[in-house]
Amino acid sequence: MLLLKSSSMFTVEVISVGNELLNGRIANTNLQWLGGRIYSLGGWIRRAVIVPDVLTEIVSTIREAVNRKPDLIITTGGLGPTYDDRTLEGVALAINVELEECEEALEMIKTRLEELFKMGVIDSPDLTESRRKMARLPKGSKPLANYVGTAPGVLIEVNKTKIACLPGVPAEMKDMFDRYIAPLISKEEIEVVEVNFVIEDLPEAILAPEIEKLAHKYPEFYIKSHPKGFKGKSVVEVQVKGRGERCKEIVEEVLLELESSLKKLGARFYKQNKNKG
Amino acid sequence: MLLLKSSSMFTVEVISVGNELLNGRIANTNLQWLGGRIYSLGGWIRRAVIVPDVLTEIVSTIREAVNRKPDLIITTGGLGPTYDDRTLEGVALAINVELEECEEALEMIKTRLEELFKMGVIDSPDLTESRRKMARLPKGSKPLANYVGTAPGVLIEVNKTKIACLPGVPAEMKDMFDRYIAPLISKEEIEVVEVNFVIEDLPEAILAPEIEKLAHKYPEFYIKSHPKGFKGKSVVEVQVKGRGERCKEIVEEVLLELESSLKKLGARFYKQNKNKG
């Protein structure tokens, strides 16, 4: 993937907020999920940053991302009711707007509290100070209703860059992304074709020039080798991944060329098909 | 964890290089592992950035990290023999030094190729152009021998910030970190105590003020609630994590106070012990 052009593709930056992502507690599976979804919508993540629940770090990270002018910045985490949920305060400071209570967001929270109370999930629908805090949004924000949890998401625009603030709980984040954010990237899924080769007796270094040739020839495709270590013999996985109208055809072309090179080099290989779309 | 002071703690930034971390292929488990190790060595990751295999992104990310003056920058990935392994080129450009063939690194590569050849893992120990590329390091680097794979790591210092470039293959990265990088952070593991509560009928918003009180009282500890969604009732996990000489004692103190607040609020909870160290 040599010529990933930000000029022609919808560019996304992701900012993940949370100590738990930096102290070994959890892996950032939200980022992985977003990466796959954004790819299949025709966009790409140009950069992802993970910061702790420290306001100065959140502010500087958002400010830097805004300055790089991506089409979209997605933050995950830090929207909840606790003292260390400070993402919206960070966004407000970064883009120089006030934080103010949003009537629409407050209504969303009240509605969810009533629903959860009726379902017996919470003991009281009272709008405590902590819950009310979740309605304090950067001025000019559009609140995004949360159909899984309680905290509303946020959509705001600054200098043609959209900023979407989504919850950190995966189920809430995914629902909100698919509902409100995916359509901003594309109205429909793009066809994605991915084929993975496992190559069993050809070290990556020998394979490298062949991969490079193909990657230059098909710059709009991911053609990449992933060394998998040595298990008696060296094991390398080669990924060929493309999207768009002619992608199936082109992937077939790439595969034929790769197979022919590999045969010349005397490698054993087998395909793992992962077709999507 | 309100007062994570960068002034007193060993500060690390992690830069992960690889398209596969941004297009949904894999989760960044290297970052998770490093986070846990660095925490138990007494340091903290202040920021982590993930960039694709795009030279300009690698260069700007490293340059920005150097300007923030952490004690250590760790890069993972992009040291291999293929055309898109460009981390060292990125480091050289970012800190304004030349890339040059390092005799010591070349010897390391030759030694490993001979070993792997004798083990029958590779068909030829020949120093191909692709393999030779792995010995081109930023001028002034100390190469780090790779006892698992082939590509040497790199250690270089700029303005009192150490930059360690480690492979992306997890087994290689972990071995190299423990061998060369961990001792730069601390000569010994620090005692870490972590206790997790699962709280089953108290929503995070009600819990929030109690957690906040404790977090303020014990600023050097992680005391954080993690909402786990609604399963009939709301489920929240509270993590209490500390390190250092008196950590066991202090964690016990925190737990007693937390238990007493929870009882007053009528919550059901149970402990999950994760003691280490």
Interface residues (C-beta under 8 A of the other chain):
Chain A: M1 L2 L4 N19 E20 L21 L22 N23 G24 R25 I26 A27 N28 T29 L31 Q32 W33 L34 G35 G36 R37 Y39 W44 I45 R46 R47 A48 V49 I50 V51 P52 D53 V54 E57 T61 E64 G80 P81 T82 Y83 D84 L116 M119 G120 V121 I122 D123 S124 T128 E129 S130 R131 V148 G149 T150 V169 A171 E172 D201 P203 E204 A205 I206 L207 A208 P209 I211 E212 A215 Y222 K224 S225 H226 P227 K228 G229 F230 G232 K233 S234 Q239 K241
Chain B: M1 L2 L4 N19 E20 L21 L22 N23 G24 R25 I26 A27 N28 T29 L31 Q32 W33 L34 G35 G36 R37 Y39 W44 I45 R46 R47 A48 V49 I50 V51 P52 D53 V54 E57 T61 E64 G80 P81 T82 Y83 D84 L116 M119 G120 V121 I122 D123 S124 T128 E129 S130 R131 V148 G149 T150 V169 A171 E172 D201 P203 E204 A205 I206 L207 A208 P209 I211 E212 A215 Y222 K224 S225 H226 P227 K228 G229 F230 G232 K233 S234 Q239 K241
